[in-house]
Amino acid sequence: MSVKLVKNEIVCFLGSPESEVICISGKWGVGKTYAWRQYLEETQKNNLISKNYEKYAYISLFGQNSLRDVKSSIFPSTISIDKLKEGPNVETFLEKIHAKNWRTAVKLLSNALESKIHITLDQLFLLSLRKQIICIDDIERRGDGLQIGDILGLVSYLKEEKKCKIVIILNEEMLEDTDLREFKKQLEKVVDVFLKFVPTPEETCDIGINKDSS
C-alpha cells in the first residue's frame, strides 16, 4: 500500500468518533513508527483528531513479559493530545494524578483495601482509562511470557469496553509460525483496518525530511 493511502487511512481513523483498531505492518527499518508519529502530529496540528479523544499513550512491548506489565505501562505513558511533542514526563504524570477520574480511582482503591478486597495496580490503571488513543508497538519483540492472544484480547477489551482507539505496529514477518497463525486468526475479529506499510525509497526520504525546517 502506498504511503499516501496509509496516511489517508490514519487521518480518517483519527478523525472518526468511533472506537476502532488499526494495524500497521511492515519490515524493520522502513519507518512505520516514525510515519505514525508524524501523521499523528500533523493531524493534531490541523485540528482533525476527533474531539472524543483528547489523550494519547505510546507503549512498546519490547522486552515486556506479562500482560500486567503492558496494562501498567499505559497510565504513566498517557499525555494530553496537545502535548505530543513533549511526551510523557513528571509534569504530565502529576497532572493525571490530580485528575478527577484518578482521584476517584484512588478512593476506590482505598475503600477496597479497607474492605480487604484485592485490587492490583494494573486493574486500577485500567479503571482510569476511557476514550483515548493508544499505540502498541513492537509486538514481535515482546518477551517470552507475553502471548499474542493475550495482547489482542487486551486490545479488544480496550476498544469494546473502554471505547479506545488502538494502533498496532509490528513486523508480522518476524513472528514465529505459531504466533503468526494466532495473529492472523484473531486479525479479523479484532482489527478494523489492516495496513501494509511498504514505502518506496523516495517515500521513505519524504517521511524522514522535516518540511518545516529550512
N, C-alpha and C positions, 0 to 999 in steps of 0.2 A: 504494500500500500504506500502511495506517495506521501511525503511529509505534509504536503498541503492538505490532503484528505485526513490524515491523522490529526492535524491541527484543527481542522473544521469539526471533527468529531469531539475533540476535547472541549472546544469552545461551546458546542451545543450541550455537552454533558454538564459543564459548569453553569450554564445559563438556565438549565431546566430546574424547576422547583421540586422535582420528584427525587426520591432516594433511588440511586442506581449504582451498578458496579461496572467499571470499565477495566479491561485488561490490556496492557501494552507489552507485547513480547518482541524480543529482538536479540541479536547477538551481543556479546560483551563488547564494549568499546564503541558502539555506534551512536551513543548519546541519548539513550532513552530517557534517563532520569534528568539529564540536563535540559532536554527538549520539554519534558513535562513541566519542570520548574519555570522555564522561560515562558511557555504558553499560559501557565497559571498566573504569573506575574503580569503578563500583558493583558490578560482577560480582567484581572482585578484593576489594573491601571485604567482600563477603558470602561470600568464600572459595569461589566457584563456578567458578573457572577450573581446567581440568584440570591436575593435578599434573605432567603430562608437559611442560607449557610454563611455564617459570619465567623466560623472558627475552622482552623486547619491544623493537621498533625502529620508529620512525616516520620515514619519509622522504618528502619532497616532490620531485616531478620538475620543479617549476617552474624553467625555465632549464637543466635538465640536458641535455647534448648528446651523451652517449655511454653505452653500456651499462657501460663501465668505471667511469664516474663513479657510476652507480647502485650497482654492486656495492661500490665502495669506501666509499660513504656508510653502508652498513648497519652495519658493525662499530662505528664511533665513536658511532653513534646508539643502540646496544643498551644496555639497562638491565635490572636485575632487575625482575620484575613487581611487586614490593612497593615500588618506588621511582618509581611512575608520576607522582606529584605533583612530585617533584624534577626529573625529566627528566635527560637526559644532561649531564654536566659533567666537569670534570677528575678528580674523585674516582672517578666510575663508570668513566671511561676507564682509570685506573690499576688499578682492580680487575680489569678484563678483561685488562690486560697481565700481571698476576701470576697469572691463572687457569691451571690445569694445561693445558687444551687449547690455550691461546695459546702457552704456553712450548713445547709440543710442536711447534706450527706454526712458531715461530721457529727451533727446532732443525732442522726440515725445510728451511727456507729456507737456513740456514747450510750444511747438507750439500749442498743443491742448488748453491749458489754455489761451493763447493769443487770440485764435480764439473762446474762450468760448465754446469749445467742452468738454463735460463731460466724463472724463476717471477715473475710480476708481483704487485704488492701486492694487486690486486683478487682474484687467484686465491688468494692466501694468506688473505685475509679470508674467502672462501667456504669454505676448508678448516676454519675455526674455527666455522662455522655448523652448528647442529644443533638441531632441535626448538625453535623459537622462534616467537613471533607477530610478523609483520612487516606494517605498514600502508604501502601505497604510494598516495600521494595526488597529485592534480593531473596526471594523465596528459595531459589535454588542454592543459596549459600547458608541456609539455616543449619542449626546443629542437629545431631542425630536424634535428639529427644523430641523434636517437633515434627509432627506428621502433616502431610499435605491436607488430609481430610479435616484435621483439627483447624488448620488455618482457614480453609474455605468455609467450615462451619461457623467460625467466628465472623467471617465476612458476611455470611448470610444473616446472622443474628444482628449485626450492626446495621445492615440495610433494612431488614424487616421490622425489627423491634425498636431500634434507635433512630431510624429514618436518616441514616448517614449516607453520604456519597463516598464510595470506596474506589480507589485507584490501585490496581495490582500491577507491579512492574517486575518482569522476570525474563530470563532467557530459558525458555522451555526446553531448548535443545540440550541443556545441561542437566536436566532432571534424569534420574535413573529410571530404568524401564518401568518398575512398579509404580514409582511416583508419577511418571508421565501418564500412565494408564489411569491412575486415580484422578489426576488433574483433568484429563480430557473427559473422564466420566462425570465429574462434578461441574465442568465448564458451563454446559447448557443450563444447569439448574441454578447456578449462582451468578454467572456473568451476563450482563445485558448487552455489552458491546465488546467484541474482541478485535484488537488492532495489531497487525503485524508491522513492526517498525523496521523498514528496510530503506534507509536513505541512500541516495547516490553520493559519491564523494563531494560533488558540488553542494548538495543539500546539507551535508554534514558541516561543510565550511560555513554555509549561511547560518546554520543554527549556532555555531560557535562564535560568530562575529557579532559583537555588540554594535548595532547600527546607530545607537545613540552616542557612541564615542567618536571623537574627532580623528 
